[in-house]
Amino acid sequence: EDRKNAHEIQRAVDAAKHIDPKDPRLDYYTAVGLILRRNELPTAERLLRSYVANVPQRSDYPSHRAAEQWLSRIGR
């Protein structure tokens, strides 16, 4: 199930890159896909830490808390 979800997330990220390649949410969702696939976890960690450090909290963006929760899954 996670791999299927990861594939769908990556497809959505790829499509969104064509619309707005500078959207800061792309890194967040790319990282989530990597974590679900258990692939390139150091890259996923870097992307999420950058998201938390550089993207302001907004109600229409994934929360920093959500990013921290995904980071906690990397160590499992």
Backbone hydrogen bonds in HBPLUS format (Angstrom, degrees):
<---DONOR---> <-ACCEPTOR-->    atom                        ^
c    i                          cat <-CA-CA->   ^        H-A-AA   ^      H-
h    n   atom  resd res      DA  || num        DHA   H-A  angle D-A-AA Bond
n    s   type  num  typ     dist DA aas  dist angle  dist       angle   num
A0005-ASN N   A0001-GLU O   2.95 MM   4  6.24 164.3  1.97 155.3 159.4     1
A0006-ALA N   A0002-ASP O   2.77 MM   4  5.98 152.7  1.85 147.6 156.1     2
A0007-HIS N   A0003-ARG O   2.96 MM   4  6.17 151.8  2.04 143.3 149.9     3
A0008-GLU N   A0004-LYS O   3.07 MM   4  6.39 158.6  2.11 149.8 155.2     4
A0009-ILE N   A0005-ASN O   2.88 MM   4  6.11 158.4  1.93 152.4 158.5     5
A0010-GLN N   A0006-ALA O   2.95 MM   4  6.15 161.8  1.98 147.7 152.6     6
A0011-ARG N   A0007-HIS O   2.98 MM   4  6.23 154.6  2.04 147.5 154.5     7
A0012-ALA N   A0008-GLU O   3.03 MM   4  6.27 156.8  2.08 146.9 152.8     8
A0013-VAL N   A0009-ILE O   2.88 MM   4  6.16 157.9  1.93 153.8 160.2     9
A0014-ASP N   A0010-GLN O   2.89 MM   4  6.06 164.3  1.92 150.6 154.7    10
A0015-ALA N   A0011-ARG O   3.04 MM   4  6.26 156.3  2.09 144.7 150.9    11
A0016-ALA N   A0012-ALA O   2.87 MM   4  6.07 158.2  1.92 148.5 155.0    12
A0017-LYS N   A0013-VAL O   2.91 MM   4  6.12 145.6  2.03 150.5 159.2    13
A0018-HIS N   A0015-ALA O   3.16 MM   3  5.55 139.1  2.34 104.9 115.1    14
A0019-ILE N   A0016-ALA O   2.97 MM   3  5.10 132.1  2.21 100.3 113.7    15
A0020-ASP N   A0016-ALA O   2.90 MM   4  6.16 171.0  1.91 172.7 170.5    16
A0023-ASP N   A0020-ASP O   3.09 MM   3  5.59 168.6  2.10 123.7 124.7    17
A0026-LEU N   A0023-ASP O   3.13 MM   3  5.88 163.5  2.16 121.6 126.2    18
A0029-TYR N   A0025-ARG O   3.03 MM   4  6.35 169.2  2.05 162.4 163.0    19
A0030-THR N   A0026-LEU O   2.84 MM   4  5.97 152.0  1.92 148.6 157.3    20
A0031-ALA N   A0027-ASP O   2.94 MM   4  6.06 160.7  1.98 147.7 152.5    21
A0032-VAL N   A0028-TYR O   3.00 MM   4  6.35 155.8  2.06 149.0 156.0    22
A0033-GLY N   A0029-TYR O   3.05 MM   4  6.24 161.7  2.08 145.4 149.6    23
A0034-LEU N   A0030-THR O   3.02 MM   4  6.33 154.9  2.08 148.3 155.3    24
A0035-ILE N   A0031-ALA O   2.91 MM   4  6.19 157.8  1.96 154.1 160.0    25
A0036-LEU N   A0032-VAL O   2.94 MM   4  6.20 161.4  1.97 153.8 158.7    26
A0037-ARG N   A0033-GLY O   3.09 MM   4  6.30 145.5  2.21 142.4 151.3    27
A0038-ARG N   A0034-LEU O   2.90 MM   4  5.92 112.7  2.36 133.6 151.3    28
A0039-ASN N   A0034-LEU O   2.97 MM   5  5.17 170.1  1.98 149.7 152.2    29
A0038-ARG N   A0035-ILE O   2.98 MM   3  4.75 142.5  2.13  94.7 106.5    30
A0043-THR N   A0040-GLU O   3.03 MM   3  5.39 122.6  2.37 106.5 120.5    31
A0044-ALA N   A0040-GLU O   3.03 MM   4  6.41 158.0  2.08 151.9 158.8    32
A0045-GLU N   A0041-LEU O   2.87 MM   4  6.08 160.9  1.91 153.8 158.3    33
A0046-ARG N   A0042-PRO O   3.00 MM   4  6.19 160.2  2.04 143.5 148.7    34
A0047-LEU N   A0043-THR O   2.92 MM   4  6.16 163.5  1.95 155.6 159.6    35
A0048-LEU N   A0044-ALA O   3.00 MM   4  6.21 163.1  2.03 152.5 156.7    36
A0049-ARG N   A0045-GLU O   2.92 MM   4  6.06 164.4  1.94 154.0 158.7    37
A0050-SER N   A0046-ARG O   2.97 MM   4  6.07 155.9  2.03 146.2 153.0    38
A0051-TYR N   A0047-LEU O   2.94 MM   4  6.12 152.4  2.01 142.1 150.2    39
A0052-VAL N   A0048-LEU O   2.98 MM   4  6.26 165.3  2.00 154.7 156.7    40
A0053-ALA N   A0049-ARG O   2.98 MM   4  6.12 157.2  2.03 144.2 151.0    41
A0054-ASN N   A0050-SER O   2.85 MM   4  5.80 149.0  1.94 151.4 158.3    42
A0055-VAL N   A0051-TYR O   2.95 MM   4  5.33 154.2  2.01 144.7 147.6    43
A0061-TYR N   A0058-ARG O   3.21 MM   3  5.32 167.5  2.23 110.7 112.5    44
A0067-ALA N   A0063-SER O   3.13 MM   4  6.51 154.5  2.20 143.1 149.7    45
A0068-GLU N   A0064-HIS O   2.89 MM   4  6.21 154.5  1.95 149.3 156.3    46
A0069-GLN N   A0065-ARG O   2.92 MM   4  6.22 148.6  2.02 146.1 155.0    47
A0070-TRP N   A0066-ALA O   3.00 MM   4  6.35 153.7  2.07 148.8 155.3    48
A0071-LEU N   A0067-ALA O   2.90 MM   4  6.21 153.1  1.98 146.7 154.9    49
A0072-SER N   A0068-GLU O   3.00 MM   4  6.29 146.7  2.11 142.9 151.2    50
A0073-ARG N   A0070-TRP O   3.03 MM   3  5.18 137.2  2.21 100.6 112.7    51
A0074-ILE N   A0071-LEU O   3.11 MM   3  5.42 145.7  2.23 105.5 115.1    52
A0076-ARG N   A0073-ARG O   3.22 MM   3  5.31 154.6  2.29 102.1 109.7    53
